[in-house]
Amino acid sequence: MSAFLGTAQNTTSQVWFTGFNGIIGEVFYPSVDKAATVDWQFLVGDAAKSWVDEEKQDTTSQVNLNNTRSLSWNITNKAKNGKYQIQKTIFTDPNRNTLIQQVTFAALRGTLDNFKLYTLYHPAIGNDGKSTTGYNTSYNGIGMLIAKNSTNGMASALASSLNFKKGMISSGFVGHSDGWQDLKGGKIDNTMNWTYKSATNGNIAQMAMFDLSPYANQKSVTFNLVLGFGNNETNAKKVAAETLNDNVPNMLSTYNAQWNSYTNNLNNFGGTADTQYYVAAMALKAATDKTSGAMVAGLGNPWGNSNYSICNPLGIEMQGGYHLIWPRDLYKTASALIVAGDSATASKALDWLLTTMQQPDGHFLQNAFVDGTPYWTGIQMDETAFPIILAWKLGRNDSTTYTNHIKRAADYIVKNGPWTQQERWEENAGYSPGTIASEIAALVCAADIAKVNGDTTSQTNYLAKADYWQGMVENWTFTTSGSIGNGKYFQRIDDNGNPNDGHILNISNGGGSYDERSIVDSSFLELVRHGVKPGNNP
């Protein structure tokens, strides 16, 4: 699997895209946490109707950067049967809420007259896999597939510079009447029989056949596919048409130039920074919401086909996944960007944490959407610690930040730590060396900020608590009677701070029940990473 992602490096275009197996996966609009699609791919068949291929599984994909300092992509998908090839350049219009695929479909055997080509689009407008309405229409003479959220009206409009074949357009319900089921499900006849004009308020997919007849004797055809988004159908159609009628090569040049400008201002580490470094930095930057500054843990869902795929229409809803904001993940992303030379993005992310995610008692939510709406409601002490450390890294020691945010968070840690309701795996309560390491580091950082603000009482209190926990972390989490190696090591989690009592712990999410001394991970290394213990500590 070759994954890719991108967005315009500006605040004008509010569209993000991801891809896998050579096809578009989740596209996000209007914020980085709101998935608007499940996937978007081609189906290819022969004129004799003897077979139909699905692009994501019946081709071999090569994914390359279009520009080594930009998140634009060149994709080459070659049919496993050797009969055709699909080449795509994928990026977003830097001036509009649209996604662009520059496509060349080529016959490797015969001519285009020997093939049938379809686009198969699976929307989930508004981060909702169950409430989309789809239909086809035209706008200024351009045929379009419209999908909109049945509740709030947000919409997408799919348009092509290569005409759709008249009458060969359909919107259906996934798993029942969608185009994939028509061509490849049930009694397979490799023929598009269904041309449903609409599908209302459900988990839908849309399909259209391209009209290849004007190019029947040619070996290839090149065209542009545009997916436009708007807060209503009219705006979605408008931006899709504008992009389709604009100069696409110029858009790509502008898109690349904006990313080039961003990477040119990053730390190049004396010229040693390579392409992998720049792609990593751009990927982290792309996970940032352009309005709020919030950083999602990742662009996508980790559970693949369980999320309302064409193959599994009864999967879970779109709402969750990694496109949420966890303070822990945000801290790590922001820290990496600070090292890369982009402190401004990290500082804006901290602002979001402090003003949107911090609670009145000082702690931070487990995770949330961009607008601050909680998703899960556990309390993880490291997620209250990390914003303090991030503020310290950024030199955010002004009196307002300290009084309204840092002090409240540090006081919460002193009052409630080092025990945590959930450790970093979000499954169990107790004493975790990884969590405790972050709490100690946060208190030391808070003490430093308190000192700048003349609050010597809090400074002393924070350091005293940090020193005590530093001296106790082995007593709470280091077993000397384990069953692994020489029996002496840090546990992942201990329920009561006695690492030798052999209590049986049940790991949530179906993890099973085990002697706590057999539950280990690498999070004890946080003790070194945060400077709590030296690397050569025995």
Wavefront OBJ file of the C-alpha trace (Angstrom):
o trace
v 0.000 0.000 0.000
v 1.328 3.408 -0.980
v -0.368 6.171 0.962
v -0.395 9.869 0.169
v -1.993 13.066 1.451
v -2.135 16.736 0.662
v -3.744 20.140 0.911
v -2.928 23.586 -0.377
v -0.352 25.426 1.718
v -2.610 28.379 2.398
v -5.763 29.195 4.346
v -7.930 29.807 1.258
v -8.567 26.205 0.253
v -10.270 24.218 3.020
v -9.890 20.798 1.401
v -7.557 17.986 2.470
v -7.123 14.650 0.678
v -5.694 11.237 1.437
v -5.052 8.224 -0.758
v -4.225 4.538 -0.667
v -3.673 1.792 -3.259
v -3.474 4.468 -5.948
v -6.915 5.959 -5.323
v -8.390 8.868 -3.367
v -9.424 7.883 0.152
v -10.898 10.298 2.639
v -11.234 13.923 1.588
v -11.843 16.466 4.348
v -13.975 19.600 4.183
v -14.535 22.225 5.617
v -12.139 21.479 8.489
v -9.377 18.968 8.994
v -11.556 16.792 11.259
v -14.557 16.503 8.930
v -14.325 13.644 6.454
v -16.479 14.206 3.374
v -15.695 11.010 1.463
v -14.869 7.349 1.993
v -13.104 6.787 -1.329
v -13.137 7.673 -5.029
v -11.817 5.435 -7.780
v -12.239 4.166 -11.339
v -13.848 0.971 -12.549
v -12.673 -0.335 -15.913
v -14.368 -2.895 -18.133
v -14.116 -4.192 -21.666
v -16.545 -3.374 -24.446
v -17.452 -7.061 -24.713
v -18.628 -6.980 -21.084
v -16.533 -9.986 -20.118
v -14.787 -8.360 -17.143
v -14.769 -5.299 -14.866
v -11.765 -4.224 -12.791
v -11.729 -2.205 -9.589
v -8.838 0.251 -9.648
v -7.768 -0.084 -6.017
v -7.328 -3.854 -6.167
v -6.861 -4.787 -9.827
v -3.957 -2.460 -10.616
v -0.365 -2.182 -9.468
v 0.251 1.313 -8.156
v 3.304 3.553 -8.237
v 3.129 6.734 -6.174
v 5.642 9.560 -6.626
v 5.878 13.180 -5.632
v 5.055 15.572 -8.431
v 7.437 18.021 -6.758
v 9.891 16.967 -4.045
v 8.977 19.950 -1.874
v 5.199 19.794 -2.329
v 2.311 17.505 -1.430
v 1.224 16.973 -5.033
v 1.356 13.433 -6.376
v 1.840 11.486 -9.584
v 0.098 8.114 -9.522
v 0.516 5.378 -12.120
v -1.896 2.454 -11.826
v -1.145 -0.347 -14.289
v -3.720 -3.086 -14.753
v -2.654 -6.480 -13.458
v -4.134 -7.956 -16.622
v -1.825 -5.713 -18.675
v -4.647 -4.175 -20.710
v -4.765 -0.538 -19.554
v -3.066 2.098 -17.443
v -4.341 5.054 -15.414
v -2.041 7.994 -14.694
v -3.120 10.758 -12.329
v -1.694 13.957 -10.889
v -3.524 14.849 -7.685
v -3.625 18.174 -5.825
v -6.083 20.832 -4.680
v -6.956 24.138 -6.287
v -5.064 26.663 -4.116
v -7.804 29.257 -4.700
v -10.953 27.167 -4.214
v -12.447 24.309 -2.216
v -11.796 21.744 -4.928
v -9.748 18.594 -5.449
v -8.232 17.954 -8.873
v -7.209 14.749 -10.618
v -5.447 15.197 -13.957
v -6.060 11.830 -15.590
v -4.685 9.954 -18.583
v -6.433 6.674 -19.341
v -4.448 4.570 -21.812
v -5.222 1.351 -23.653
v -2.150 -0.892 -23.463
v -3.915 -3.385 -25.728
v -6.249 -2.271 -28.484
v -7.794 1.199 -28.497
v -10.208 3.085 -26.267
v -13.062 1.557 -28.253
v -12.271 -1.698 -26.433
v -12.941 -0.239 -22.972
v -15.607 1.141 -20.694
v -14.488 3.588 -17.987
v -16.449 4.586 -14.896
v -15.914 6.890 -11.922
v -17.144 5.494 -8.596
v -17.501 8.044 -5.807
v -18.416 7.191 -2.210
v -19.281 10.414 -0.318
v -19.924 10.897 3.383
v -20.587 14.628 3.477
v -20.272 16.292 6.865
v -18.353 13.419 8.483
v -21.533 11.349 8.362
v -21.604 7.940 6.703
v -25.342 7.530 6.919
v -26.983 10.834 5.961
v -25.998 11.691 2.400
v -28.356 12.434 -0.480
v -27.067 12.065 -4.038
v -28.335 12.879 -7.515
v -27.118 14.142 -10.874
v -27.678 17.526 -12.469
v -26.034 19.993 -14.820
v -24.511 23.406 -14.182
v -23.655 25.778 -17.025
v -23.730 22.843 -19.405
v -21.487 20.646 -17.219
v -22.850 17.307 -16.014
v -22.315 16.867 -12.283
v -22.841 14.322 -9.531
v -24.152 16.095 -6.429
v -23.884 14.691 -2.899
v -25.084 16.646 0.099
v -25.538 16.164 3.808
v -29.218 15.565 4.431
v -29.154 17.655 7.617
v -26.978 20.726 7.077
v -26.877 20.929 3.273
v -23.073 20.857 2.861
v -22.381 19.427 -0.577
v -19.898 18.105 -3.101
v -20.076 18.394 -6.880
v -18.147 15.995 -9.107
v -17.434 17.263 -12.623
v -15.294 16.122 -15.539
v -13.819 17.676 -18.667
v -14.481 14.310 -20.350
v -18.239 14.047 -20.761
v -20.260 11.450 -18.953
v -22.167 9.141 -21.314
v -25.747 10.334 -21.633
v -28.078 8.494 -19.285
v -25.288 6.403 -17.744
v -25.237 8.047 -14.312
v -26.555 6.540 -11.091
v -26.810 7.235 -7.355
v -27.525 4.256 -5.123
v -27.282 2.902 -1.597
v -24.044 1.159 -0.674
v -24.408 -2.603 -0.544
v -27.787 -2.544 -2.253
v -28.095 -0.355 -5.348
v -24.726 1.316 -5.857
v -22.637 1.077 -9.009
v -20.194 -1.424 -7.557
v -23.054 -3.794 -6.780
v -24.392 -3.244 -10.282
v -21.152 -4.209 -12.014
v -19.465 -6.560 -9.572
v -21.997 -7.699 -6.953
v -24.682 -10.369 -7.009
v -25.190 -11.957 -10.411
v -22.249 -10.463 -12.290
v -22.969 -9.376 -15.847
v -20.290 -6.618 -16.057
v -22.982 -4.281 -17.347
v -24.261 -0.978 -16.004
v -27.972 -1.696 -15.720
v -28.922 0.756 -12.963
v -29.357 4.450 -13.662
v -31.040 5.698 -10.513
v -31.497 9.451 -10.555
v -31.216 9.857 -6.777
v -30.580 8.171 -3.442
v -31.866 9.974 -0.375
v -30.548 10.223 3.184
v -28.308 7.189 3.528
v -24.923 5.619 2.910
v -24.667 6.227 -0.825
v -22.291 5.872 -3.769
v -22.422 7.509 -7.185
v -21.241 6.195 -10.525
v -20.991 7.574 -14.047
v -19.709 6.082 -17.306
v -17.428 8.276 -19.413
v -18.167 8.840 -23.072
v -15.079 7.501 -24.852
v -16.724 7.452 -28.297
v -15.044 10.656 -29.610
v -11.676 8.990 -28.926
v -12.625 5.455 -29.973
v -9.652 4.892 -32.282
v -7.102 6.514 -29.991
v -4.799 4.810 -27.524
v -5.358 7.306 -24.709
v -7.403 10.236 -23.476
v -6.411 12.947 -20.987
v -8.965 14.832 -18.916
v -9.545 16.578 -15.584
v -11.769 15.366 -12.760
v -12.803 17.974 -10.200
v -14.510 17.455 -6.861
v -15.826 20.733 -5.474
v -17.192 21.413 -1.990
v -19.425 24.084 -0.532
v -21.687 24.874 2.388
v -24.540 24.277 -0.040
v -25.124 22.726 -3.455
v -24.904 26.027 -5.324
v -21.457 26.848 -3.972
v -20.185 23.319 -4.590
v -21.292 23.449 -8.229
v -19.876 26.945 -8.661
v -16.350 26.137 -7.449
v -16.265 22.836 -9.341
v -17.141 24.619 -12.602
v -14.678 27.440 -11.948
v -11.811 25.031 -11.340
v -12.738 22.885 -14.336
v -12.705 25.957 -16.586
v -9.531 27.442 -15.142
v -5.914 26.819 -16.153
v -5.130 23.561 -14.342
v -1.348 23.566 -15.038
v -1.117 27.058 -13.553
v -3.008 25.863 -10.460
v -0.513 23.039 -10.016
v 2.405 25.466 -10.374
v 0.910 27.763 -7.730
v 0.168 24.836 -5.414
v 3.758 23.614 -5.686
v 5.227 27.107 -5.331
v 3.363 27.705 -2.071
v 4.679 24.477 -0.568
v 8.156 25.282 -1.882
v 8.010 28.626 -0.092
v 7.050 26.892 3.158
v 9.826 24.295 2.973
v 12.407 26.926 2.011
v 11.848 28.533 5.411
v 12.333 25.324 7.389
v 15.516 24.330 9.187
v 17.637 22.434 6.653
v 20.164 21.295 9.277
v 23.170 22.611 7.434
v 22.017 21.229 4.122
v 21.605 17.663 5.376
v 17.789 17.702 5.246
v 16.534 15.289 2.565
v 13.260 14.628 0.770
v 12.011 12.290 3.491
v 12.495 15.046 6.063
v 10.606 17.618 4.000
v 7.741 15.237 3.254
v 7.463 14.443 6.969
v 7.390 18.129 7.863
v 4.788 18.864 5.193
v 2.636 15.951 6.342
v 2.650 17.297 9.906
v 1.840 20.794 8.678
v -0.995 19.363 6.551
v -2.605 17.879 9.669
v -3.247 21.418 10.921
v -6.670 23.005 10.654
v -6.367 26.216 8.661
v -8.821 28.270 10.689
v -8.347 27.178 14.301
v -4.758 25.913 14.271
v -5.779 22.599 15.859
v -3.762 19.545 14.817
v -5.486 16.213 14.252
v -3.688 13.023 15.195
v -3.889 11.882 11.587
v -5.764 12.401 8.353
v -7.842 9.252 8.188
v -9.443 6.383 10.029
v -7.361 3.415 11.228
v -10.040 0.789 10.689
v -10.243 0.694 6.902
v -13.143 -1.253 5.497
v -15.074 -1.182 8.765
v -15.872 2.465 7.996
v -18.777 2.152 5.592
v -16.773 0.891 2.674
v -18.348 -0.324 -0.550
v -17.474 -3.847 0.591
v -18.821 -3.456 4.125
v -21.859 -1.165 4.117
v -22.748 -2.006 7.702
v -19.513 -0.704 9.198
v -19.128 1.907 11.927
v -19.934 5.571 11.478
v -17.513 8.173 10.156
v -17.448 10.371 13.250
v -14.370 9.106 15.068
v -10.983 7.905 13.890
v -7.657 9.670 13.941
v -9.091 12.886 12.524
v -9.656 14.143 16.084
v -7.383 16.218 18.292
v -5.575 14.528 21.186
v -3.361 16.850 23.273
v -0.713 14.108 23.343
v -0.513 13.787 19.561
v -0.738 17.547 19.072
v 2.200 18.018 21.448
v 4.357 15.603 19.480
v 3.427 17.150 16.121
v 3.986 20.682 17.401
v 7.313 19.693 18.963
v 8.503 18.254 15.661
v 7.538 21.431 13.818
v 9.410 23.536 16.379
v 12.543 21.508 15.626
v 11.845 21.913 11.899
v 11.749 25.684 12.329
v 8.002 26.293 12.278
v 7.262 27.604 15.774
v 4.409 29.779 14.491
v 2.233 26.754 13.655
v 3.073 25.156 16.994
v 2.187 28.344 18.865
v -1.199 28.615 17.146
v -1.889 25.000 18.068
v -1.066 25.770 21.696
v -3.497 28.696 21.578
v -6.208 26.282 20.478
v -5.382 23.876 23.297
v -5.539 26.580 25.927
v -8.656 28.370 24.729
v -10.723 25.491 23.375
v -9.681 22.225 25.007
v -8.695 23.145 28.552
v -11.451 22.676 31.131
v -12.295 24.988 34.069
v -10.567 22.689 36.587
v -7.340 22.845 34.535
v -7.302 19.448 32.829
v -7.503 18.888 29.077
v -10.022 16.752 27.221
v -9.007 13.286 26.066
v -9.831 14.239 22.495
v -12.194 16.547 20.646
v -13.274 17.930 17.317
v -11.918 21.232 15.999
v -14.832 23.144 17.527
v -14.006 21.724 20.982
v -16.812 19.168 21.119
v -15.534 16.178 23.159
v -15.517 12.746 21.533
v -14.211 10.478 24.308
v -14.314 11.749 27.869
v -11.547 9.948 29.770
v -8.906 11.856 31.724
v -5.300 11.126 30.814
v -2.803 12.926 32.991
v -0.120 13.075 30.310
v -2.549 15.069 28.150
v -2.723 17.729 30.856
v 1.057 17.641 31.184
v 2.006 18.045 27.535
v 0.442 21.493 26.962
v 2.556 22.813 29.859
v 5.715 21.398 28.312
v 4.752 22.808 24.909
v 4.209 26.262 26.400
v 7.645 26.053 28.023
v 9.275 24.990 24.744
v 7.689 27.969 23.002
v 8.715 30.420 25.711
v 5.075 31.212 26.473
v 5.656 32.457 30.018
v 3.594 35.668 30.007
v 1.451 36.330 33.062
v -1.902 35.769 31.316
v -0.895 32.382 29.938
v 0.570 31.385 33.294
v -2.311 32.519 35.482
v -5.190 31.407 33.278
v -3.750 28.186 31.913
v -0.369 26.880 33.068
v -0.975 27.266 36.794
v -4.425 25.688 36.573
v -3.057 22.686 34.680
v -0.088 22.252 37.030
v -2.312 22.528 40.093
v -4.577 19.848 38.632
v -1.574 17.522 38.208
v -0.412 18.150 41.776
v -3.893 17.467 43.132
v -4.723 14.377 41.052
v -1.426 12.805 39.980
v 0.527 10.735 39.467
v -2.308 8.190 39.174
v -4.181 8.445 35.884
v -7.647 7.351 34.828
v -6.152 6.255 31.495
v -2.539 5.817 30.404
v -1.288 6.622 26.930
v -2.921 3.507 25.412
v -6.283 4.857 26.647
v -7.225 1.549 28.216
v -6.305 1.248 31.896
v -6.053 3.222 35.123
v -3.185 3.289 37.576
v 0.487 4.197 37.735
v 2.240 4.358 34.371
v 5.936 5.250 34.035
v 5.258 6.976 30.712
v 2.495 9.131 32.153
v 4.416 9.888 35.328
v 7.428 11.001 33.269
v 5.328 13.608 31.481
v 3.778 14.781 34.755
v 7.194 15.289 36.342
v 8.502 17.150 33.293
v 5.391 19.329 33.213
v 5.774 20.305 36.856
v 9.427 21.252 36.316
v 8.404 23.372 33.298
v 5.545 24.914 35.277
v 7.969 25.755 38.091
v 10.211 27.547 35.623
v 7.267 29.576 34.274
v 6.060 30.270 37.833
v 9.513 31.622 38.677
v 9.368 34.048 35.736
v 6.022 35.258 37.074
v 7.264 35.710 40.640
v 5.105 32.876 42.028
v 7.806 31.319 44.187
v 5.298 29.444 46.334
v 3.971 27.482 43.357
v 7.504 27.086 42.003
v 8.595 25.414 45.240
v 5.471 23.262 45.406
v 5.800 22.036 41.827
v 9.474 21.147 42.182
v 8.912 19.357 45.481
v 6.169 17.219 43.995
v 8.252 16.494 40.879
v 11.235 15.444 43.018
v 9.072 13.157 45.156
v 7.501 11.436 42.165
v 10.896 11.119 40.498
v 12.152 9.248 43.534
v 9.062 7.028 43.735
v 8.448 6.022 40.126
v 10.419 2.753 40.481
v 8.541 1.876 43.682
v 5.238 2.315 41.845
v 6.015 0.729 38.459
v 9.269 -1.302 38.487
v 8.750 -4.975 39.239
v 11.491 -7.196 40.642
v 9.471 -10.414 40.367
v 8.439 -10.441 36.722
v 8.326 -13.371 34.318
v 10.320 -11.681 31.535
v 14.125 -11.648 31.289
v 15.750 -11.345 34.715
v 12.403 -10.380 36.234
v 13.342 -6.728 36.750
v 11.719 -4.144 34.492
v 9.133 -1.375 34.236
v 5.526 -2.394 33.791
v 3.268 -0.579 31.369
v 0.679 0.085 34.078
v 0.185 -0.857 37.735
v -3.228 -0.573 39.343
v -2.193 0.376 42.881
v 1.486 1.297 42.893
v 2.660 -2.138 44.075
v 4.396 -3.685 41.053
v 5.100 -7.006 42.793
v 1.637 -8.002 43.986
v 0.768 -9.826 40.754
v -2.690 -8.354 40.394
v -4.669 -9.471 37.361
v -5.523 -6.564 35.075
v -8.117 -6.570 32.335
v -6.922 -4.620 29.315
v -9.819 -2.728 27.770
v -10.854 -3.021 24.120
v -10.719 -6.806 24.228
v -7.101 -7.009 25.318
v -7.666 -9.827 27.795
v -6.727 -10.377 31.460
v -3.130 -10.813 32.583
v -0.788 -10.607 35.538
v 0.158 -6.918 35.527
v 3.830 -7.894 35.582
v 3.461 -9.371 32.082
v 1.976 -6.167 30.627
v 4.862 -4.174 29.179
v 5.527 -1.564 26.512
v 8.246 0.941 25.661
v 6.623 3.940 27.356
v 9.099 3.736 30.276
v 11.577 5.304 27.842
v 9.633 8.550 28.372
v 11.527 8.735 31.674
v 14.678 9.328 29.619
v 13.020 11.343 26.871
v 11.703 13.881 29.383
v 14.923 13.998 31.408
v 13.452 12.331 34.495
v 16.055 9.541 34.513
v 19.448 9.411 32.784
v 19.819 7.076 29.828
v 22.405 4.972 31.687
v 20.201 4.466 34.743
v 20.488 0.759 35.630
l 1 2 3 4 5 6 7 8 9 10 11 12 13 14 15 16 17 18 19 20 21 22 23 24 25 26 27 28 29 30 31 32 33 34 35 36 37 38 39 40 41 42 43 44 45 46 47 48 49 50 51 52 53 54 55 56 57 58 59 60 61 62 63 64 65 66 67 68 69 70 71 72 73 74 75 76 77 78 79 80 81 82 83 84 85 86 87 88 89 90 91 92 93 94 95 96 97 98 99 100 101 102 103 104 105 106 107 108 109 110 111 112 113 114 115 116 117 118 119 120 121 122 123 124 125 126 127 128 129 130 131 132 133 134 135 136 137 138 139 140 141 142 143 144 145 146 147 148 149 150 151 152 153 154 155 156 157 158 159 160 161 162 163 164 165 166 167 168 169 170 171 172 173 174 175 176 177 178 179 180 181 182 183 184 185 186 187 188 189 190 191 192 193 194 195 196 197 198 199 200 201 202 203 204 205 206 207 208 209 210 211 212 213 214 215 216 217 218 219 220 221 222 223 224 225 226 227 228 229 230 231 232 233 234 235 236 237 238 239 240 241 242 243 244 245 246 247 248 249 250 251 252 253 254 255 256 257 258 259 260 261 262 263 264 265 266 267 268 269 270 271 272 273 274 275 276 277 278 279 280 281 282 283 284 285 286 287 288 289 290 291 292 293 294 295 296 297 298 299 300 301 302 303 304 305 306 307 308 309 310 311 312 313 314 315 316 317 318 319 320 321 322 323 324 325 326 327 328 329 330 331 332 333 334 335 336 337 338 339 340 341 342 343 344 345 346 347 348 349 350 351 352 353 354 355 356 357 358 359 360 361 362 363 364 365 366 367 368 369 370 371 372 373 374 375 376 377 378 379 380 381 382 383 384 385 386 387 388 389 390 391 392 393 394 395 396 397 398 399 400 401 402 403 404 405 406 407 408 409 410 411 412 413 414 415 416 417 418 419 420 421 422 423 424 425 426 427 428 429 430 431 432 433 434 435 436 437 438 439 440 441 442 443 444 445 446 447 448 449 450 451 452 453 454 455 456 457 458 459 460 461 462 463 464 465 466 467 468 469 470 471 472 473 474 475 476 477 478 479 480 481 482 483 484 485 486 487 488 489 490 491 492 493 494 495 496 497 498 499 500 501 502 503 504 505 506 507 508 509 510 511 512 513 514 515 516 517 518 519 520 521 522 523 524 525 526 527 528 529 530 531 532 533 534 535 536 537 538
